[in-house]
Amino acid sequence: MRGVGVAVNGYERAIRWLARRAYGERELAWRLQREGVDEAEVTGILDRCRELGYLNDRAFAVSRVRVRLERGWGWMRIRAELRSLGIDEEILAEAVAESGAAIVDPVARAVGILEKRFGASEGWNRADYRERRRRYAFLAQRGFESEVIDAALS
C-alpha cells in the first residue's frame, strides 16, 4: 500500500526513487527539497547515497547519453537535458567520451534517423521546400545542430 498512514523520511524517499531509476545529485536534491526535506538533511542524504554507491553523476550521465543516442537525440538536446538535471560540463564531457559517442558521425546518425522516420533518402525531391523544411524541423526538434542537418539533407 502506498503511503497509507506511514511516515517516510527523506532518506527512505530517496532510496525508493533511486530503486526505480538513476538520478543525478542535483536532481535528487531538488526533488527532496520539493518534498519539504530541509537542506541540512538533504546534504546528509546525498552524502550517504554517494557513500553507498547509489548516487554517481558520472555514471548517471554516461547512461543518459547512451539512452538518448539510442533514441535518436542530437547533441544539443542531450546537453540541454543533462544541464537541466544539474550535470556540469566537465562531467558531461567525460560521459560523452566514456560512452563512446564522440566517435559516432553525427551526419550519419541524422541520415539514419531520417531514413527510419521518412524512408529511403533517395525517395524525396530535395528541391521541394516544404518537405525539406519538414525534415529540417524534425531533426532540429531532436537536437541536431544546423550544420549537421544541412549536411544530412544534402
PyRosetta script that sets phi, psi and omega in degrees:
from pyrosetta import init, pose_from_sequence

init()
pose = pose_from_sequence("MRGVGVAVNGYERAIRWLARRAYGERELAWRLQREGVDEAEVTGILDRCRELGYLNDRAFAVSRVRVRLERGWGWMRIRAELRSLGIDEEILAEAVAESGAAIVDPVARAVGILEKRFGASEGWNRADYRERRRRYAFLAQRGFESEVIDAALS")
pose.set_psi(1, 137.8)
pose.set_omega(1, -173.2)
pose.set_phi(2, -90.1)
pose.set_psi(2, 107.8)
pose.set_omega(2, 170.6)
pose.set_phi(3, 63.2)
pose.set_psi(3, 23.4)
pose.set_omega(3, -178.6)
pose.set_phi(4, -81.2)
pose.set_psi(4, 100.7)
pose.set_omega(4, 175.2)
pose.set_phi(5, 67.5)
pose.set_psi(5, 12.5)
pose.set_omega(5, -178.7)
pose.set_phi(6, -113.0)
pose.set_psi(6, 121.8)
pose.set_omega(6, 177.2)
pose.set_phi(7, -79.8)
pose.set_psi(7, 131.7)
pose.set_omega(7, -179.0)
pose.set_phi(8, -115.0)
pose.set_psi(8, 124.2)
pose.set_omega(8, 179.3)
pose.set_phi(9, -80.2)
pose.set_psi(9, 172.9)
pose.set_omega(9, -175.6)
pose.set_phi(10, -61.1)
pose.set_psi(10, -40.0)
pose.set_omega(10, -179.5)
pose.set_phi(11, -64.4)
pose.set_psi(11, -45.9)
pose.set_omega(11, 179.1)
pose.set_phi(12, -61.3)
pose.set_psi(12, -40.1)
pose.set_omega(12, 177.6)
pose.set_phi(13, -60.3)
pose.set_psi(13, -47.1)
pose.set_omega(13, -179.5)
pose.set_phi(14, -61.6)
pose.set_psi(14, -42.9)
pose.set_omega(14, 179.8)
pose.set_phi(15, -63.6)
pose.set_psi(15, -40.3)
pose.set_omega(15, 177.7)
pose.set_phi(16, -62.1)
pose.set_psi(16, -43.4)
pose.set_omega(16, 179.8)
pose.set_phi(17, -65.8)
pose.set_psi(17, -43.6)
pose.set_omega(17, -179.1)
pose.set_phi(18, -67.9)
pose.set_psi(18, -24.1)
pose.set_omega(18, 176.7)
pose.set_phi(19, -71.4)
pose.set_psi(19, -26.8)
pose.set_omega(19, -179.4)
pose.set_phi(20, -83.0)
pose.set_psi(20, -39.5)
pose.set_omega(20, -179.4)
pose.set_phi(21, -163.3)
pose.set_psi(21, 166.1)
pose.set_omega(21, 179.2)
pose.set_phi(22, -77.4)
pose.set_psi(22, 149.3)
pose.set_omega(22, 176.5)
pose.set_phi(23, -131.3)
pose.set_psi(23, 152.2)
pose.set_omega(23, 167.5)
pose.set_phi(24, -83.6)
pose.set_psi(24, 160.0)
pose.set_omega(24, -177.0)
pose.set_phi(25, -59.0)
pose.set_psi(25, -48.5)
pose.set_omega(25, -176.9)
pose.set_phi(26, -66.3)
pose.set_psi(26, -38.3)
pose.set_omega(26, 179.1)
pose.set_phi(27, -63.2)
pose.set_psi(27, -44.1)
pose.set_omega(27, 179.4)
pose.set_phi(28, -65.3)
pose.set_psi(28, -40.4)
pose.set_omega(28, 177.7)
pose.set_phi(29, -61.6)
pose.set_psi(29, -45.3)
pose.set_omega(29, 179.4)
pose.set_phi(30, -60.5)
pose.set_psi(30, -42.7)
pose.set_omega(30, -177.7)
pose.set_phi(31, -66.0)
pose.set_psi(31, -41.5)
pose.set_omega(31, 177.6)
pose.set_phi(32, -64.0)
pose.set_psi(32, -43.7)
pose.set_omega(32, 179.3)
pose.set_phi(33, -63.4)
pose.set_psi(33, -37.5)
pose.set_omega(33, 177.4)
pose.set_phi(34, -63.2)
pose.set_psi(34, -29.2)
pose.set_omega(34, 178.5)
pose.set_phi(35, -82.8)
pose.set_psi(35, -1.5)
pose.set_omega(35, 176.1)
pose.set_phi(36, 95.3)
pose.set_psi(36, 10.7)
pose.set_omega(36, 177.5)
pose.set_phi(37, -77.1)
pose.set_psi(37, 130.7)
pose.set_omega(37, -177.0)
pose.set_phi(38, -71.4)
pose.set_psi(38, 158.7)
pose.set_omega(38, -170.7)
pose.set_phi(39, -61.1)
pose.set_psi(39, -38.6)
pose.set_omega(39, 179.4)
pose.set_phi(40, -64.3)
pose.set_psi(40, -41.5)
pose.set_omega(40, 178.8)
pose.set_phi(41, -67.8)
pose.set_psi(41, -37.5)
pose.set_omega(41, 177.9)
pose.set_phi(42, -59.6)
pose.set_psi(42, -44.3)
pose.set_omega(42, 179.0)
pose.set_phi(43, -60.0)
pose.set_psi(43, -44.5)
pose.set_omega(43, 178.6)
pose.set_phi(44, -63.7)
pose.set_psi(44, -41.0)
pose.set_omega(44, 179.0)
pose.set_phi(45, -63.6)
pose.set_psi(45, -45.5)
pose.set_omega(45, 179.5)
pose.set_phi(46, -62.6)
pose.set_psi(46, -42.5)
pose.set_omega(46, 178.3)
pose.set_phi(47, -60.6)
pose.set_psi(47, -45.7)
pose.set_omega(47, -178.9)
pose.set_phi(48, -64.3)
pose.set_psi(48, -44.0)
pose.set_omega(48, 179.6)
pose.set_phi(49, -64.8)
pose.set_psi(49, -38.6)
pose.set_omega(49, 177.0)
pose.set_phi(50, -64.7)
pose.set_psi(50, -43.9)
pose.set_omega(50, 178.7)
pose.set_phi(51, -57.4)
pose.set_psi(51, -42.3)
pose.set_omega(51, -177.6)
pose.set_phi(52, -81.2)
pose.set_psi(52, -6.1)
pose.set_omega(52, 178.9)
pose.set_phi(53, 84.0)
pose.set_psi(53, 13.5)
pose.set_omega(53, 179.8)
pose.set_phi(54, -83.4)
pose.set_psi(54, -16.2)
pose.set_omega(54, -173.0)
pose.set_phi(55, -132.3)
pose.set_psi(55, 119.2)
pose.set_omega(55, -178.5)
pose.set_phi(56, -152.1)
pose.set_psi(56, 106.2)
pose.set_omega(56, -177.0)
pose.set_phi(57, -58.3)
pose.set_psi(57, -39.6)
pose.set_omega(57, -177.3)
pose.set_phi(58, -65.7)
pose.set_psi(58, -48.0)
pose.set_omega(58, 179.3)
pose.set_phi(59, -63.9)
pose.set_psi(59, -38.9)
pose.set_omega(59, 177.6)
pose.set_phi(60, -61.2)
pose.set_psi(60, -45.7)
pose.set_omega(60, -178.3)
pose.set_phi(61, -66.4)
pose.set_psi(61, -41.6)
pose.set_omega(61, 178.4)
pose.set_phi(62, -60.2)
pose.set_psi(62, -46.3)
pose.set_omega(62, 179.8)
pose.set_phi(63, -61.8)
pose.set_psi(63, -45.0)
pose.set_omega(63, -178.4)
pose.set_phi(64, -64.8)
pose.set_psi(64, -39.7)
pose.set_omega(64, 178.1)
pose.set_phi(65, -61.8)
pose.set_psi(65, -47.4)
pose.set_omega(65, -179.4)
pose.set_phi(66, -60.1)
pose.set_psi(66, -47.1)
pose.set_omega(66, -178.8)
pose.set_phi(67, -62.9)
pose.set_psi(67, -44.4)
pose.set_omega(67, -178.3)
pose.set_phi(68, -67.1)
pose.set_psi(68, -37.1)
pose.set_omega(68, 176.0)
pose.set_phi(69, -64.0)
pose.set_psi(69, -41.1)
pose.set_omega(69, 178.1)
pose.set_phi(70, -62.7)
pose.set_psi(70, -31.9)
pose.set_omega(70, 179.2)
pose.set_phi(71, -82.2)
pose.set_psi(71, -2.2)
pose.set_omega(71, 176.7)
pose.set_phi(72, 87.1)
pose.set_psi(72, 22.5)
pose.set_omega(72, 177.9)
pose.set_phi(73, -79.1)
pose.set_psi(73, 150.1)
pose.set_omega(73, 174.8)
pose.set_phi(74, -90.8)
pose.set_psi(74, 168.7)
pose.set_omega(74, -175.5)
pose.set_phi(75, -61.8)
pose.set_psi(75, -39.2)
pose.set_omega(75, -177.9)
pose.set_phi(76, -61.4)
pose.set_psi(76, -42.7)
pose.set_omega(76, -178.9)
pose.set_phi(77, -70.7)
pose.set_psi(77, -39.6)
pose.set_omega(77, 178.6)
pose.set_phi(78, -63.6)
pose.set_psi(78, -47.8)
pose.set_omega(78, 179.3)
pose.set_phi(79, -60.5)
pose.set_psi(79, -43.7)
pose.set_omega(79, -179.3)
pose.set_phi(80, -62.3)
pose.set_psi(80, -41.7)
pose.set_omega(80, 179.9)
pose.set_phi(81, -64.6)
pose.set_psi(81, -46.8)
pose.set_omega(81, -178.3)
pose.set_phi(82, -66.0)
pose.set_psi(82, -37.2)
pose.set_omega(82, 174.9)
pose.set_phi(83, -62.6)
pose.set_psi(83, -42.0)
pose.set_omega(83, -179.6)
pose.set_phi(84, -66.0)
pose.set_psi(84, -22.3)
pose.set_omega(84, 177.3)
pose.set_phi(85, -91.4)
pose.set_psi(85, 4.5)
pose.set_omega(85, 174.3)
pose.set_phi(86, 89.5)
pose.set_psi(86, 14.2)
pose.set_omega(86, 178.5)
pose.set_phi(87, -84.9)
pose.set_psi(87, 126.2)
pose.set_omega(87, -178.2)
pose.set_phi(88, -81.6)
pose.set_psi(88, 167.0)
pose.set_omega(88, -173.3)
pose.set_phi(89, -60.2)
pose.set_psi(89, -38.3)
pose.set_omega(89, -178.7)
pose.set_phi(90, -63.5)
pose.set_psi(90, -46.2)
pose.set_omega(90, 178.7)
pose.set_phi(91, -66.6)
pose.set_psi(91, -38.0)
pose.set_omega(91, 178.0)
pose.set_phi(92, -61.3)
pose.set_psi(92, -44.1)
pose.set_omega(92, 178.5)
pose.set_phi(93, -63.0)
pose.set_psi(93, -41.3)
pose.set_omega(93, 177.0)
pose.set_phi(94, -63.3)
pose.set_psi(94, -40.1)
pose.set_omega(94, -179.2)
pose.set_phi(95, -64.6)
pose.set_psi(95, -41.2)
pose.set_omega(95, 178.5)
pose.set_phi(96, -63.9)
pose.set_psi(96, -44.5)
pose.set_omega(96, 179.9)
pose.set_phi(97, -65.0)
pose.set_psi(97, -44.4)
pose.set_omega(97, -177.9)
pose.set_phi(98, -68.9)
pose.set_psi(98, -32.5)
pose.set_omega(98, -178.3)
pose.set_phi(99, -75.0)
pose.set_psi(99, -12.0)
pose.set_omega(99, -178.6)
pose.set_phi(100, 78.9)
pose.set_psi(100, 6.2)
pose.set_omega(100, -176.1)
pose.set_phi(101, -71.0)
pose.set_psi(101, -22.9)
pose.set_omega(101, -177.1)
pose.set_phi(102, -65.4)
pose.set_psi(102, -24.1)
pose.set_omega(102, -178.4)
pose.set_phi(103, -86.8)
pose.set_psi(103, -7.0)
pose.set_omega(103, 179.9)
pose.set_phi(104, -77.8)
pose.set_psi(104, 129.9)
pose.set_omega(104, 178.8)
pose.set_phi(105, -74.0)
pose.set_psi(105, 116.2)
pose.set_omega(105, -176.2)
pose.set_phi(106, -64.6)
pose.set_psi(106, -32.1)
pose.set_omega(106, 178.9)
pose.set_phi(107, -67.5)
pose.set_psi(107, -43.8)
pose.set_omega(107, 178.1)
pose.set_phi(108, -62.3)
pose.set_psi(108, -39.6)
pose.set_omega(108, 176.7)
pose.set_phi(109, -62.0)
pose.set_psi(109, -45.0)
pose.set_omega(109, -179.0)
pose.set_phi(110, -62.8)
pose.set_psi(110, -42.5)
pose.set_omega(110, 178.2)
pose.set_phi(111, -62.5)
pose.set_psi(111, -44.0)
pose.set_omega(111, 178.8)
pose.set_phi(112, -61.2)
pose.set_psi(112, -40.7)
pose.set_omega(112, 179.3)
pose.set_phi(113, -68.0)
pose.set_psi(113, -40.0)
pose.set_omega(113, 175.8)
pose.set_phi(114, -61.7)
pose.set_psi(114, -43.5)
pose.set_omega(114, -179.3)
pose.set_phi(115, -65.6)
pose.set_psi(115, -37.6)
pose.set_omega(115, 178.2)
pose.set_phi(116, -64.7)
pose.set_psi(116, -39.7)
pose.set_omega(116, -176.7)
pose.set_phi(117, -82.1)
pose.set_psi(117, -42.2)
pose.set_omega(117, -171.4)
pose.set_phi(118, -112.7)
pose.set_psi(118, -3.8)
pose.set_omega(118, -177.4)
pose.set_phi(119, 94.4)
pose.set_psi(119, -171.6)
pose.set_omega(119, -176.3)
pose.set_phi(120, -56.9)
pose.set_psi(120, 138.9)
pose.set_omega(120, -176.2)
pose.set_phi(121, -69.6)
pose.set_psi(121, -17.9)
pose.set_omega(121, 179.6)
pose.set_phi(122, -76.3)
pose.set_psi(122, -16.2)
pose.set_omega(122, -171.9)
pose.set_phi(123, -85.5)
pose.set_psi(123, 11.9)
pose.set_omega(123, -179.7)
pose.set_phi(124, -130.0)
pose.set_psi(124, 153.0)
pose.set_omega(124, -178.5)
pose.set_phi(125, -85.7)
pose.set_psi(125, 111.2)
pose.set_omega(125, -177.1)
pose.set_phi(126, -67.6)
pose.set_psi(126, -16.3)
pose.set_omega(126, 177.7)
pose.set_phi(127, -83.3)
pose.set_psi(127, -12.9)
pose.set_omega(127, 179.2)
pose.set_phi(128, -73.7)
pose.set_psi(128, 105.1)
pose.set_omega(128, -174.5)
pose.set_phi(129, -60.4)
pose.set_psi(129, -42.9)
pose.set_omega(129, -178.0)
pose.set_phi(130, -63.2)
pose.set_psi(130, -42.9)
pose.set_omega(130, -179.6)
pose.set_phi(131, -68.6)
pose.set_psi(131, -40.7)
pose.set_omega(131, 177.8)
pose.set_phi(132, -62.0)
pose.set_psi(132, -44.0)
pose.set_omega(132, 179.4)
pose.set_phi(133, -63.0)
pose.set_psi(133, -38.9)
pose.set_omega(133, 179.2)
pose.set_phi(134, -64.2)
pose.set_psi(134, -44.5)
pose.set_omega(134, 179.5)
pose.set_phi(135, -69.2)
pose.set_psi(135, -39.0)
pose.set_omega(135, 177.4)
pose.set_phi(136, -61.0)
pose.set_psi(136, -47.4)
pose.set_omega(136, -179.5)
pose.set_phi(137, -61.9)
pose.set_psi(137, -37.8)
pose.set_omega(137, 178.9)
pose.set_phi(138, -60.5)
pose.set_psi(138, -48.0)
pose.set_omega(138, -179.9)
pose.set_phi(139, -70.6)
pose.set_psi(139, -36.6)
pose.set_omega(139, 179.2)
pose.set_phi(140, -63.7)
pose.set_psi(140, -40.6)
pose.set_omega(140, 178.8)
pose.set_phi(141, -63.5)
pose.set_psi(141, -30.4)
pose.set_omega(141, 178.8)
pose.set_phi(142, -81.2)
pose.set_psi(142, -7.0)
pose.set_omega(142, 173.7)
pose.set_phi(143, 97.7)
pose.set_psi(143, 22.1)
pose.set_omega(143, 177.2)
pose.set_phi(144, -85.8)
pose.set_psi(144, 145.1)
pose.set_omega(144, 178.7)
pose.set_phi(145, -70.8)
pose.set_psi(145, 153.2)
pose.set_omega(145, -175.8)
pose.set_phi(146, -61.0)
pose.set_psi(146, -36.1)
pose.set_omega(146, 178.9)
pose.set_phi(147, -64.2)
pose.set_psi(147, -39.0)
pose.set_omega(147, 179.1)
pose.set_phi(148, -67.2)
pose.set_psi(148, -42.3)
pose.set_omega(148, 179.9)
pose.set_phi(149, -63.3)
pose.set_psi(149, -47.1)
pose.set_omega(149, 179.0)
pose.set_phi(150, -57.7)
pose.set_psi(150, -43.6)
pose.set_omega(150, 179.6)
pose.set_phi(151, -66.6)
pose.set_psi(151, -38.0)
pose.set_omega(151, -179.5)
pose.set_phi(152, -69.7)
pose.set_psi(152, -31.5)
pose.set_omega(152, -178.7)
pose.set_phi(153, -84.2)
pose.set_psi(153, -14.5)
pose.set_omega(153, -178.8)
pose.set_phi(154, -91.2)
pose.dump_pdb("model.pdb")
